[in-house]
Amino acid sequence: MEERRREAHVLQWHPAFYAGIQIELEGETENLFFESEHQLGTKPKEIDVLK
């Protein structure tokens, strides 16, 4: 039961990284555009080979 609880807890590091990078680069904000997330493609993630 304890292992299940640990697996269910997923660390969400994206918001912290986004905030940190904005703080780190705040001196360059006039030259930068910050976007929280950006889709790189229109297709869902796929795997090429499954064994």
mmCIF entry with sequence, helices, sheets and N, C-alpha, C, O atoms, coordinates in Angstrom:
data_MODEL
# 
_entry.id   MODEL 
# 
_entity.id                         1 
_entity.type                       polymer 
_entity.pdbx_number_of_molecules   1 
# 
_entity_poly.entity_id                      1 
_entity_poly.type                           'polypeptide(L)' 
_entity_poly.nstd_linkage                   no 
_entity_poly.nstd_monomer                   no 
_entity_poly.pdbx_seq_one_letter_code       MEERRREAHVLQWHPAFYAGIQIELEGETENLFFESEHQLGTKPKEIDVLK 
_entity_poly.pdbx_seq_one_letter_code_can   MEERRREAHVLQWHPAFYAGIQIELEGETENLFFESEHQLGTKPKEIDVLK 
_entity_poly.pdbx_strand_id                 A 
# 
loop_
_entity_poly_seq.entity_id 
_entity_poly_seq.num 
_entity_poly_seq.mon_id 
_entity_poly_seq.hetero 
1 1  MET n 
1 2  GLU n 
1 3  GLU n 
1 4  ARG n 
1 5  ARG n 
1 6  ARG n 
1 7  GLU n 
1 8  ALA n 
1 9  HIS n 
1 10 VAL n 
1 11 LEU n 
1 12 GLN n 
1 13 TRP n 
1 14 HIS n 
1 15 PRO n 
1 16 ALA n 
1 17 PHE n 
1 18 TYR n 
1 19 ALA n 
1 20 GLY n 
1 21 ILE n 
1 22 GLN n 
1 23 ILE n 
1 24 GLU n 
1 25 LEU n 
1 26 GLU n 
1 27 GLY n 
1 28 GLU n 
1 29 THR n 
1 30 GLU n 
1 31 ASN n 
1 32 LEU n 
1 33 PHE n 
1 34 PHE n 
1 35 GLU n 
1 36 SER n 
1 37 GLU n 
1 38 HIS n 
1 39 GLN n 
1 40 LEU n 
1 41 GLY n 
1 42 THR n 
1 43 LYS n 
1 44 PRO n 
1 45 LYS n 
1 46 GLU n 
1 47 ILE n 
1 48 ASP n 
1 49 VAL n 
1 50 LEU n 
1 51 LYS n 
# 
_struct_asym.id          A 
_struct_asym.entity_id   1 
# 
loop_
_struct_conf.conf_type_id 
_struct_conf.id 
_struct_conf.pdbx_PDB_helix_id 
_struct_conf.beg_label_comp_id 
_struct_conf.beg_label_asym_id 
_struct_conf.beg_label_seq_id 
_struct_conf.pdbx_beg_PDB_ins_code 
_struct_conf.end_label_comp_id 
_struct_conf.end_label_asym_id 
_struct_conf.end_label_seq_id 
_struct_conf.pdbx_end_PDB_ins_code 
_struct_conf.beg_auth_comp_id 
_struct_conf.beg_auth_asym_id 
_struct_conf.beg_auth_seq_id 
_struct_conf.end_auth_comp_id 
_struct_conf.end_auth_asym_id 
_struct_conf.end_auth_seq_id 
_struct_conf.pdbx_PDB_helix_class 
_struct_conf.details 
_struct_conf.pdbx_PDB_helix_length 
HELX_P HELX_P1 AA1 GLU A 2  ? ALA A 8  ? GLU A 2  ALA A 8  1 ? 7  
HELX_P HELX_P2 AA2 HIS A 14 ? GLU A 24 ? HIS A 14 GLU A 24 1 ? 11 
HELX_P HELX_P3 AA3 GLU A 26 ? ASN A 31 ? GLU A 26 ASN A 31 5 ? 6  
# 
_struct_conf_type.id          HELX_P 
_struct_conf_type.criteria    ? 
_struct_conf_type.reference   ? 
# 
loop_
_atom_site.group_PDB 
_atom_site.id 
_atom_site.type_symbol 
_atom_site.label_atom_id 
_atom_site.label_alt_id 
_atom_site.label_comp_id 
_atom_site.label_asym_id 
_atom_site.label_entity_id 
_atom_site.label_seq_id 
_atom_site.pdbx_PDB_ins_code 
_atom_site.Cartn_x 
_atom_site.Cartn_y 
_atom_site.Cartn_z 
_atom_site.occupancy 
_atom_site.B_iso_or_equiv 
_atom_site.pdbx_formal_charge 
_atom_site.auth_seq_id 
_atom_site.auth_comp_id 
_atom_site.auth_asym_id 
_atom_site.auth_atom_id 
_atom_site.pdbx_PDB_model_num 
ATOM 1   N N  . MET A 1 1  ? 0.823  -1.199 0.000   1.00 0.00 ? 1  MET A N  1 
ATOM 2   C CA . MET A 1 1  ? 0.000  0.000  0.000   1.00 0.00 ? 1  MET A CA 1 
ATOM 3   C C  . MET A 1 1  ? 0.869  1.266  0.000   1.00 0.00 ? 1  MET A C  1 
ATOM 4   O O  . MET A 1 1  ? 0.560  2.240  -0.686  1.00 0.00 ? 1  MET A O  1 
ATOM 5   N N  . GLU A 1 2  ? 1.947  1.238  0.769   1.00 0.00 ? 2  GLU A N  1 
ATOM 6   C CA . GLU A 1 2  ? 2.838  2.396  0.849   1.00 0.00 ? 2  GLU A CA 1 
ATOM 7   C C  . GLU A 1 2  ? 3.500  2.688  -0.500  1.00 0.00 ? 2  GLU A C  1 
ATOM 8   O O  . GLU A 1 2  ? 3.673  3.852  -0.863  1.00 0.00 ? 2  GLU A O  1 
ATOM 9   N N  . GLU A 1 3  ? 3.873  1.638  -1.246  1.00 0.00 ? 3  GLU A N  1 
ATOM 10  C CA . GLU A 1 3  ? 4.475  1.824  -2.564  1.00 0.00 ? 3  GLU A CA 1 
ATOM 11  C C  . GLU A 1 3  ? 3.500  2.498  -3.519  1.00 0.00 ? 3  GLU A C  1 
ATOM 12  O O  . GLU A 1 3  ? 3.913  3.324  -4.333  1.00 0.00 ? 3  GLU A O  1 
ATOM 13  N N  . ARG A 1 4  ? 2.242  2.171  -3.440  1.00 0.00 ? 4  ARG A N  1 
ATOM 14  C CA . ARG A 1 4  ? 1.227  2.781  -4.304  1.00 0.00 ? 4  ARG A CA 1 
ATOM 15  C C  . ARG A 1 4  ? 1.142  4.279  -4.073  1.00 0.00 ? 4  ARG A C  1 
ATOM 16  O O  . ARG A 1 4  ? 1.011  5.049  -5.025  1.00 0.00 ? 4  ARG A O  1 
ATOM 17  N N  . ARG A 1 5  ? 1.213  4.688  -2.849  1.00 0.00 ? 5  ARG A N  1 
ATOM 18  C CA . ARG A 1 5  ? 1.141  6.120  -2.532  1.00 0.00 ? 5  ARG A CA 1 
ATOM 19  C C  . ARG A 1 5  ? 2.338  6.859  -3.111  1.00 0.00 ? 5  ARG A C  1 
ATOM 20  O O  . ARG A 1 5  ? 2.198  7.969  -3.624  1.00 0.00 ? 5  ARG A O  1 
ATOM 21  N N  . ARG A 1 6  ? 3.495  6.258  -3.033  1.00 0.00 ? 6  ARG A N  1 
ATOM 22  C CA . ARG A 1 6  ? 4.694  6.896  -3.579  1.00 0.00 ? 6  ARG A CA 1 
ATOM 23  C C  . ARG A 1 6  ? 4.604  7.026  -5.089  1.00 0.00 ? 6  ARG A C  1 
ATOM 24  O O  . ARG A 1 6  ? 4.995  8.055  -5.640  1.00 0.00 ? 6  ARG A O  1 
ATOM 25  N N  . GLU A 1 7  ? 4.100  6.011  -5.769  1.00 0.00 ? 7  GLU A N  1 
ATOM 26  C CA . GLU A 1 7  ? 3.968  6.052  -7.217  1.00 0.00 ? 7  GLU A CA 1 
ATOM 27  C C  . GLU A 1 7  ? 2.967  7.116  -7.653  1.00 0.00 ? 7  GLU A C  1 
ATOM 28  O O  . GLU A 1 7  ? 3.153  7.752  -8.691  1.00 0.00 ? 7  GLU A O  1 
ATOM 29  N N  . ALA A 1 8  ? 1.921  7.313  -6.882  1.00 0.00 ? 8  ALA A N  1 
ATOM 30  C CA . ALA A 1 8  ? 0.882  8.274  -7.236  1.00 0.00 ? 8  ALA A CA 1 
ATOM 31  C C  . ALA A 1 8  ? 1.383  9.715  -7.109  1.00 0.00 ? 8  ALA A C  1 
ATOM 32  O O  . ALA A 1 8  ? 0.858  10.608 -7.773  1.00 0.00 ? 8  ALA A O  1 
ATOM 33  N N  . HIS A 1 9  ? 2.375  9.948  -6.278  1.00 0.00 ? 9  HIS A N  1 
ATOM 34  C CA . HIS A 1 9  ? 2.908  11.299 -6.074  1.00 0.00 ? 9  HIS A CA 1 
ATOM 35  C C  . HIS A 1 9  ? 3.941  11.598 -7.165  1.00 0.00 ? 9  HIS A C  1 
ATOM 36  O O  . HIS A 1 9  ? 5.059  11.086 -7.128  1.00 0.00 ? 9  HIS A O  1 
ATOM 37  N N  . VAL A 1 10 ? 3.558  12.421 -8.120  1.00 0.00 ? 10 VAL A N  1 
ATOM 38  C CA . VAL A 1 10 ? 4.449  12.787 -9.213  1.00 0.00 ? 10 VAL A CA 1 
ATOM 39  C C  . VAL A 1 10 ? 4.886  14.230 -8.995  1.00 0.00 ? 10 VAL A C  1 
ATOM 40  O O  . VAL A 1 10 ? 4.059  15.121 -8.804  1.00 0.00 ? 10 VAL A O  1 
ATOM 41  N N  . LEU A 1 11 ? 6.170  14.441 -9.027  1.00 0.00 ? 11 LEU A N  1 
ATOM 42  C CA . LEU A 1 11 ? 6.723  15.773 -8.809  1.00 0.00 ? 11 LEU A CA 1 
ATOM 43  C C  . LEU A 1 11 ? 6.482  16.641 -10.041 1.00 0.00 ? 11 LEU A C  1 
ATOM 44  O O  . LEU A 1 11 ? 6.897  16.284 -11.144 1.00 0.00 ? 11 LEU A O  1 
ATOM 45  N N  . GLN A 1 12 ? 5.818  17.769 -9.861  1.00 0.00 ? 12 GLN A N  1 
ATOM 46  C CA . GLN A 1 12 ? 5.563  18.715 -10.945 1.00 0.00 ? 12 GLN A CA 1 
ATOM 47  C C  . GLN A 1 12 ? 6.644  19.798 -10.903 1.00 0.00 ? 12 GLN A C  1 
ATOM 48  O O  . GLN A 1 12 ? 6.521  20.777 -10.167 1.00 0.00 ? 12 GLN A O  1 
ATOM 49  N N  . TRP A 1 13 ? 7.698  19.616 -11.695 1.00 0.00 ? 13 TRP A N  1 
ATOM 50  C CA . TRP A 1 13 ? 8.828  20.538 -11.658 1.00 0.00 ? 13 TRP A CA 1 
ATOM 51  C C  . TRP A 1 13 ? 8.720  21.652 -12.689 1.00 0.00 ? 13 TRP A C  1 
ATOM 52  O O  . TRP A 1 13 ? 9.470  22.624 -12.606 1.00 0.00 ? 13 TRP A O  1 
ATOM 53  N N  . HIS A 1 14 ? 7.820  21.548 -13.654 1.00 0.00 ? 14 HIS A N  1 
ATOM 54  C CA . HIS A 1 14 ? 7.711  22.567 -14.700 1.00 0.00 ? 14 HIS A CA 1 
ATOM 55  C C  . HIS A 1 14 ? 7.416  23.974 -14.160 1.00 0.00 ? 14 HIS A C  1 
ATOM 56  O O  . HIS A 1 14 ? 8.102  24.917 -14.556 1.00 0.00 ? 14 HIS A O  1 
ATOM 57  N N  . PRO A 1 15 ? 6.430  24.155 -13.277 1.00 0.00 ? 15 PRO A N  1 
ATOM 58  C CA . PRO A 1 15 ? 6.162  25.512 -12.763 1.00 0.00 ? 15 PRO A CA 1 
ATOM 59  C C  . PRO A 1 15 ? 7.355  26.117 -12.021 1.00 0.00 ? 15 PRO A C  1 
ATOM 60  O O  . PRO A 1 15 ? 7.629  27.310 -12.152 1.00 0.00 ? 15 PRO A O  1 
ATOM 61  N N  . ALA A 1 16 ? 8.055  25.305 -11.251 1.00 0.00 ? 16 ALA A N  1 
ATOM 62  C CA . ALA A 1 16 ? 9.218  25.819 -10.519 1.00 0.00 ? 16 ALA A CA 1 
ATOM 63  C C  . ALA A 1 16 ? 10.349 26.197 -11.472 1.00 0.00 ? 16 ALA A C  1 
ATOM 64  O O  . ALA A 1 16 ? 11.011 27.217 -11.278 1.00 0.00 ? 16 ALA A O  1 
ATOM 65  N N  . PHE A 1 17 ? 10.569 25.384 -12.494 1.00 0.00 ? 17 PHE A N  1 
ATOM 66  C CA . PHE A 1 17 ? 11.598 25.699 -13.480 1.00 0.00 ? 17 PHE A CA 1 
ATOM 67  C C  . PHE A 1 17 ? 11.257 26.975 -14.239 1.00 0.00 ? 17 PHE A C  1 
ATOM 68  O O  . PHE A 1 17 ? 12.122 27.821 -14.465 1.00 0.00 ? 17 PHE A O  1 
ATOM 69  N N  . TYR A 1 18 ? 10.003 27.109 -14.628 1.00 0.00 ? 18 TYR A N  1 
ATOM 70  C CA . TYR A 1 18 ? 9.550  28.300 -15.360 1.00 0.00 ? 18 TYR A CA 1 
ATOM 71  C C  . TYR A 1 18 ? 9.771  29.558 -14.517 1.00 0.00 ? 18 TYR A C  1 
ATOM 72  O O  . TYR A 1 18 ? 10.284 30.557 -15.019 1.00 0.00 ? 18 TYR A O  1 
ATOM 73  N N  . ALA A 1 19 ? 9.392  29.515 -13.258 1.00 0.00 ? 19 ALA A N  1 
ATOM 74  C CA . ALA A 1 19 ? 9.594  30.665 -12.373 1.00 0.00 ? 19 ALA A CA 1 
ATOM 75  C C  . ALA A 1 19 ? 11.076 30.949 -12.174 1.00 0.00 ? 19 ALA A C  1 
ATOM 76  O O  . ALA A 1 19 ? 11.497 32.106 -12.181 1.00 0.00 ? 19 ALA A O  1 
ATOM 77  N N  . GLY A 1 20 ? 11.864 29.901 -11.997 1.00 0.00 ? 20 GLY A N  1 
ATOM 78  C CA . GLY A 1 20 ? 13.302 30.066 -11.787 1.00 0.00 ? 20 GLY A CA 1 
ATOM 79  C C  . GLY A 1 20 ? 14.011 30.667 -12.978 1.00 0.00 ? 20 GLY A C  1 
ATOM 80  O O  . GLY A 1 20 ? 14.892 31.512 -12.820 1.00 0.00 ? 20 GLY A O  1 
ATOM 81  N N  . ILE A 1 21 ? 13.632 30.237 -14.177 1.00 0.00 ? 21 ILE A N  1 
ATOM 82  C CA . ILE A 1 21 ? 14.291 30.768 -15.374 1.00 0.00 ? 21 ILE A CA 1 
ATOM 83  C C  . ILE A 1 21 ? 13.913 32.234 -15.595 1.00 0.00 ? 21 ILE A C  1 
ATOM 84  O O  . ILE A 1 21 ? 14.722 33.018 -16.089 1.00 0.00 ? 21 ILE A O  1 
ATOM 85  N N  . GLN A 1 22 ? 12.680 32.603 -15.227 1.00 0.00 ? 22 GLN A N  1 
ATOM 86  C CA . GLN A 1 22 ? 12.286 34.013 -15.322 1.00 0.00 ? 22 GLN A CA 1 
ATOM 87  C C  . GLN A 1 22 ? 13.078 34.868 -14.341 1.00 0.00 ? 22 GLN A C  1 
ATOM 88  O O  . GLN A 1 22 ? 13.498 35.975 -14.678 1.00 0.00 ? 22 GLN A O  1 
ATOM 89  N N  . ILE A 1 23 ? 13.281 34.362 -13.139 1.00 0.00 ? 23 ILE A N  1 
ATOM 90  C CA . ILE A 1 23 ? 14.063 35.098 -12.138 1.00 0.00 ? 23 ILE A CA 1 
ATOM 91  C C  . ILE A 1 23 ? 15.513 35.221 -12.599 1.00 0.00 ? 23 ILE A C  1 
ATOM 92  O O  . ILE A 1 23 ? 16.112 36.293 -12.510 1.00 0.00 ? 23 ILE A O  1 
ATOM 93  N N  . GLU A 1 24 ? 16.070 34.120 -13.092 1.00 0.00 ? 24 GLU A N  1 
ATOM 94  C CA . GLU A 1 24 ? 17.469 34.106 -13.522 1.00 0.00 ? 24 GLU A CA 1 
ATOM 95  C C  . GLU A 1 24 ? 17.725 35.059 -14.686 1.00 0.00 ? 24 GLU A C  1 
ATOM 96  O O  . GLU A 1 24 ? 18.797 35.658 -14.771 1.00 0.00 ? 24 GLU A O  1 
ATOM 97  N N  . LEU A 1 25 ? 16.754 35.202 -15.577 1.00 0.00 ? 25 LEU A N  1 
ATOM 98  C CA . LEU A 1 25 ? 16.946 36.026 -16.771 1.00 0.00 ? 25 LEU A CA 1 
ATOM 99  C C  . LEU A 1 25 ? 16.187 37.354 -16.712 1.00 0.00 ? 25 LEU A C  1 
ATOM 100 O O  . LEU A 1 25 ? 15.934 37.965 -17.750 1.00 0.00 ? 25 LEU A O  1 
ATOM 101 N N  . GLU A 1 26 ? 15.821 37.807 -15.507 1.00 0.00 ? 26 GLU A N  1 
ATOM 102 C CA . GLU A 1 26 ? 15.007 39.015 -15.401 1.00 0.00 ? 26 GLU A CA 1 
ATOM 103 C C  . GLU A 1 26 ? 15.694 40.259 -15.955 1.00 0.00 ? 26 GLU A C  1 
ATOM 104 O O  . GLU A 1 26 ? 15.009 41.213 -16.326 1.00 0.00 ? 26 GLU A O  1 
ATOM 105 N N  . GLY A 1 27 ? 16.992 40.279 -16.022 1.00 0.00 ? 27 GLY A N  1 
ATOM 106 C CA . GLY A 1 27 ? 17.713 41.423 -16.589 1.00 0.00 ? 27 GLY A CA 1 
ATOM 107 C C  . GLY A 1 27 ? 17.589 41.493 -18.104 1.00 0.00 ? 27 GLY A C  1 
ATOM 108 O O  . GLY A 1 27 ? 17.903 42.525 -18.698 1.00 0.00 ? 27 GLY A O  1 
ATOM 109 N N  . GLU A 1 28 ? 17.142 40.428 -18.735 1.00 0.00 ? 28 GLU A N  1 
ATOM 110 C CA . GLU A 1 28 ? 17.019 40.369 -20.192 1.00 0.00 ? 28 GLU A CA 1 
ATOM 111 C C  . GLU A 1 28 ? 15.565 40.312 -20.652 1.00 0.00 ? 28 GLU A C  1 
ATOM 112 O O  . GLU A 1 28 ? 15.304 39.974 -21.807 1.00 0.00 ? 28 GLU A O  1 
ATOM 113 N N  . THR A 1 29 ? 14.618 40.633 -19.781 1.00 0.00 ? 29 THR A N  1 
ATOM 114 C CA . THR A 1 29 ? 13.203 40.459 -20.120 1.00 0.00 ? 29 THR A CA 1 
ATOM 115 C C  . THR A 1 29 ? 12.755 41.311 -21.307 1.00 0.00 ? 29 THR A C  1 
ATOM 116 O O  . THR A 1 29 ? 11.800 40.948 -21.994 1.00 0.00 ? 29 THR A O  1 
ATOM 117 N N  . GLU A 1 30 ? 13.419 42.422 -21.558 1.00 0.00 ? 30 GLU A N  1 
ATOM 118 C CA . GLU A 1 30 ? 13.020 43.243 -22.704 1.00 0.00 ? 30 GLU A CA 1 
ATOM 119 C C  . GLU A 1 30 ? 13.393 42.570 -24.031 1.00 0.00 ? 30 GLU A C  1 
ATOM 120 O O  . GLU A 1 30 ? 12.850 42.928 -25.077 1.00 0.00 ? 30 GLU A O  1 
ATOM 121 N N  . ASN A 1 31 ? 14.301 41.614 -23.997 1.00 0.00 ? 31 ASN A N  1 
ATOM 122 C CA . ASN A 1 31 ? 14.733 40.907 -25.204 1.00 0.00 ? 31 ASN A CA 1 
ATOM 123 C C  . ASN A 1 31 ? 14.156 39.496 -25.328 1.00 0.00 ? 31 ASN A C  1 
ATOM 124 O O  . ASN A 1 31 ? 14.390 38.816 -26.327 1.00 0.00 ? 31 ASN A O  1 
ATOM 125 N N  . LEU A 1 32 ? 13.411 39.059 -24.330 1.00 0.00 ? 32 LEU A N  1 
ATOM 126 C CA . LEU A 1 32 ? 12.922 37.677 -24.296 1.00 0.00 ? 32 LEU A CA 1 
ATOM 127 C C  . LEU A 1 32 ? 11.408 37.616 -24.221 1.00 0.00 ? 32 LEU A C  1 
ATOM 128 O O  . LEU A 1 32 ? 10.753 38.552 -23.761 1.00 0.00 ? 32 LEU A O  1 
ATOM 129 N N  . PHE A 1 33 ? 10.865 36.500 -24.679 1.00 0.00 ? 33 PHE A N  1 
ATOM 130 C CA . PHE A 1 33 ? 9.450  36.209 -24.549 1.00 0.00 ? 33 PHE A CA 1 
ATOM 131 C C  . PHE A 1 33 ? 9.337  34.878 -23.818 1.00 0.00 ? 33 PHE A C  1 
ATOM 132 O O  . PHE A 1 33 ? 9.847  33.865 -24.296 1.00 0.00 ? 33 PHE A O  1 
ATOM 133 N N  . PHE A 1 34 ? 8.679  34.871 -22.673 1.00 0.00 ? 34 PHE A N  1 
ATOM 134 C CA . PHE A 1 34 ? 8.525  33.656 -21.882 1.00 0.00 ? 34 PHE A CA 1 
ATOM 135 C C  . PHE A 1 34 ? 7.170  33.029 -22.170 1.00 0.00 ? 34 PHE A C  1 
ATOM 136 O O  . PHE A 1 34 ? 6.137  33.695 -22.107 1.00 0.00 ? 34 PHE A O  1 
ATOM 137 N N  . GLU A 1 35 ? 7.187  31.755 -22.483 1.00 0.00 ? 35 GLU A N  1 
ATOM 138 C CA . GLU A 1 35 ? 5.963  30.998 -22.729 1.00 0.00 ? 35 GLU A CA 1 
ATOM 139 C C  . GLU A 1 35 ? 6.035  29.746 -21.864 1.00 0.00 ? 35 GLU A C  1 
ATOM 140 O O  . GLU A 1 35 ? 6.996  28.981 -21.952 1.00 0.00 ? 35 GLU A O  1 
ATOM 141 N N  . SER A 1 36 ? 5.028  29.538 -21.034 1.00 0.00 ? 36 SER A N  1 
ATOM 142 C CA . SER A 1 36 ? 5.051  28.436 -20.078 1.00 0.00 ? 36 SER A CA 1 
ATOM 143 C C  . SER A 1 36 ? 5.205  27.079 -20.752 1.00 0.00 ? 36 SER A C  1 
ATOM 144 O O  . SER A 1 36 ? 6.081  26.300 -20.377 1.00 0.00 ? 36 SER A O  1 
ATOM 145 N N  . GLU A 1 37 ? 4.386  26.794 -21.716 1.00 0.00 ? 37 GLU A N  1 
ATOM 146 C CA . GLU A 1 37 ? 4.488  25.541 -22.457 1.00 0.00 ? 37 GLU A CA 1 
ATOM 147 C C  . GLU A 1 37 ? 4.181  25.812 -23.922 1.00 0.00 ? 37 GLU A C  1 
ATOM 148 O O  . GLU A 1 37 ? 3.374  26.681 -24.254 1.00 0.00 ? 37 GLU A O  1 
ATOM 149 N N  . HIS A 1 38 ? 4.830  25.060 -24.780 1.00 0.00 ? 38 HIS A N  1 
ATOM 150 C CA . HIS A 1 38 ? 4.615  25.234 -26.219 1.00 0.00 ? 38 HIS A CA 1 
ATOM 151 C C  . HIS A 1 38 ? 4.589  23.862 -26.873 1.00 0.00 ? 38 HIS A C  1 
ATOM 152 O O  . HIS A 1 38 ? 5.529  23.082 -26.718 1.00 0.00 ? 38 HIS A O  1 
ATOM 153 N N  . GLN A 1 39 ? 3.519  23.561 -27.604 1.00 0.00 ? 39 GLN A N  1 
ATOM 154 C CA . GLN A 1 39 ? 3.407  22.291 -28.315 1.00 0.00 ? 39 GLN A CA 1 
ATOM 155 C C  . GLN A 1 39 ? 4.400  22.285 -29.477 1.00 0.00 ? 39 GLN A C  1 
ATOM 156 O O  . GLN A 1 39 ? 4.438  23.227 -30.269 1.00 0.00 ? 39 GLN A O  1 
ATOM 157 N N  . LEU A 1 40 ? 5.190  21.242 -29.579 1.00 0.00 ? 40 LEU A N  1 
ATOM 158 C CA . LEU A 1 40 ? 6.165  21.135 -30.658 1.00 0.00 ? 40 LEU A CA 1 
ATOM 159 C C  . LEU A 1 40 ? 5.596  20.456 -31.891 1.00 0.00 ? 40 LEU A C  1 
ATOM 160 O O  . LEU A 1 40 ? 6.147  20.594 -32.983 1.00 0.00 ? 40 LEU A O  1 
ATOM 161 N N  . GLY A 1 41 ? 4.509  19.730 -31.731 1.00 0.00 ? 41 GLY A N  1 
ATOM 162 C CA . GLY A 1 41 ? 3.917  19.039 -32.859 1.00 0.00 ? 41 GLY A CA 1 
ATOM 163 C C  . GLY A 1 41 ? 2.421  18.896 -32.673 1.00 0.00 ? 41 GLY A C  1 
ATOM 164 O O  . GLY A 1 41 ? 1.876  19.214 -31.617 1.00 0.00 ? 41 GLY A O  1 
ATOM 165 N N  . THR A 1 42 ? 1.766  18.412 -33.716 1.00 0.00 ? 42 THR A N  1 
ATOM 166 C CA . THR A 1 42 ? 0.323  18.243 -33.646 1.00 0.00 ? 42 THR A CA 1 
ATOM 167 C C  . THR A 1 42 ? -0.070 16.804 -33.340 1.00 0.00 ? 42 THR A C  1 
ATOM 168 O O  . THR A 1 42 ? -1.193 16.536 -32.912 1.00 0.00 ? 42 THR A O  1 
ATOM 169 N N  . LYS A 1 43 ? 0.848  15.892 -33.559 1.00 0.00 ? 43 LYS A N  1 
ATOM 170 C CA . LYS A 1 43 ? 0.569  14.481 -33.314 1.00 0.00 ? 43 LYS A CA 1 
ATOM 171 C C  . LYS A 1 43 ? 0.848  14.117 -31.870 1.00 0.00 ? 43 LYS A C  1 
ATOM 172 O O  . LYS A 1 43 ? 1.708  14.735 -31.242 1.00 0.00 ? 43 LYS A O  1 
ATOM 173 N N  . PRO A 1 44 ? 0.147  13.129 -31.322 1.00 0.00 ? 44 PRO A N  1 
ATOM 174 C CA . PRO A 1 44 ? 0.456  12.660 -29.976 1.00 0.00 ? 44 PRO A CA 1 
ATOM 175 C C  . PRO A 1 44 ? 1.801  11.921 -29.958 1.00 0.00 ? 44 PRO A C  1 
ATOM 176 O O  . PRO A 1 44 ? 2.303  11.507 -31.003 1.00 0.00 ? 44 PRO A O  1 
ATOM 177 N N  . LYS A 1 45 ? 2.365  11.765 -28.788 1.00 0.00 ? 45 LYS A N  1 
ATOM 178 C CA . LYS A 1 45 ? 3.631  11.036 -28.661 1.00 0.00 ? 45 LYS A CA 1 
ATOM 179 C C  . LYS A 1 45 ? 3.427  9.601  -29.127 1.00 0.00 ? 45 LYS A C  1 
ATOM 180 O O  . LYS A 1 45 ? 2.402  8.979  -28.850 1.00 0.00 ? 45 LYS A O  1 
ATOM 181 N N  . GLU A 1 46 ? 4.437  9.086  -29.850 1.00 0.00 ? 46 GLU A N  1 
ATOM 182 C CA . GLU A 1 46 ? 4.384  7.717  -30.357 1.00 0.00 ? 46 GLU A CA 1 
ATOM 183 C C  . GLU A 1 46 ? 5.716  7.035  -30.103 1.00 0.00 ? 46 GLU A C  1 
ATOM 184 O O  . GLU A 1 46 ? 6.745  7.684  -29.914 1.00 0.00 ? 46 GLU A O  1 
ATOM 185 N N  . ILE A 1 47 ? 5.672  5.731  -30.103 1.00 0.00 ? 47 ILE A N  1 
ATOM 186 C CA . ILE A 1 47 ? 6.883  4.945  -29.985 1.00 0.00 ? 47 ILE A CA 1 
ATOM 187 C C  . ILE A 1 47 ? 7.117  4.234  -31.316 1.00 0.00 ? 47 ILE A C  1 
ATOM 188 O O  . ILE A 1 47 ? 6.165  3.779  -31.950 1.00 0.00 ? 47 ILE A O  1 
ATOM 189 N N  . ASP A 1 48 ? 8.367  4.138  -31.740 1.00 0.00 ? 48 ASP A N  1 
ATOM 190 C CA . ASP A 1 48 ? 8.674  3.531  -33.036 1.00 0.00 ? 48 ASP A CA 1 
ATOM 191 C C  . ASP A 1 48 ? 8.654  2.004  -32.991 1.00 0.00 ? 48 ASP A C  1 
ATOM 192 O O  . ASP A 1 48 ? 8.147  1.360  -33.909 1.00 0.00 ? 48 ASP A O  1 
ATOM 193 N N  . VAL A 1 49 ? 9.201  1.431  -31.927 1.00 0.00 ? 49 VAL A N  1 
ATOM 194 C CA . VAL A 1 49 ? 9.293  -0.019 -31.827 1.00 0.00 ? 49 VAL A CA 1 
ATOM 195 C C  . VAL A 1 49 ? 8.915  -0.444 -30.420 1.00 0.00 ? 49 VAL A C  1 
ATOM 196 O O  . VAL A 1 49 ? 9.299  0.189  -29.437 1.00 0.00 ? 49 VAL A O  1 
ATOM 197 N N  . LEU A 1 50 ? 8.162  -1.517 -30.342 1.00 0.00 ? 50 LEU A N  1 
ATOM 198 C CA . LEU A 1 50 ? 7.788  -2.086 -29.050 1.00 0.00 ? 50 LEU A CA 1 
ATOM 199 C C  . LEU A 1 50 ? 8.056  -3.567 -29.112 1.00 0.00 ? 50 LEU A C  1 
ATOM 200 O O  . LEU A 1 50 ? 7.555  -4.241 -30.012 1.00 0.00 ? 50 LEU A O  1 
ATOM 201 N N  . LYS A 1 51 ? 8.819  -4.090 -28.198 1.00 0.00 ? 51 LYS A N  1 
ATOM 202 C CA . LYS A 1 51 ? 9.172  -5.513 -28.210 1.00 0.00 ? 51 LYS A CA 1 
ATOM 203 C C  . LYS A 1 51 ? 8.430  -6.234 -27.120 1.00 0.00 ? 51 LYS A C  1 
ATOM 204 O O  . LYS A 1 51 ? 8.588  -7.445 -26.962 1.00 0.00 ? 51 LYS A O  1 
# 
